[in-house]
Amino acid sequence: MQVHLERSGQRYGPYSIEEINTYLGSG
């Protein structure tokens, strides 16, 4: 599964679930 993030009109990704969990886990 691939996840895309959007922030301030910019799109980031795709990221894997593992990358998302690492990103969220780092605060």
C-alpha positions in Angstrom: 0.0 0.0 0.0 1.3 3.4 -0.9 0.3 6.6 0.9 0.4 10.2 -0.3 0.5 13.2 2.0 -0.6 16.7 1.1 0.5 19.7 3.0 0.1 23.4 2.1 -0.9 22.4 -1.4 2.1 20.3 -2.0 1.9 16.5 -2.5 4.5 14.2 -1.0 4.9 10.5 -1.6 4.2 7.8 -2.3 5.4 6.5 1.0 5.1 2.9 2.3 3.3 2.2 5.6 6.6 1.6 7.3 7.9 5.0 6.3 4.7 6.7 7.5 5.0 4.9 10.9 8.6 5.9 11.2 7.7 9.5 10.3 4.8 9.7 12.8 6.8 7.9 15.5 9.6 10.5 15.3 7.2 13.2 16.4 
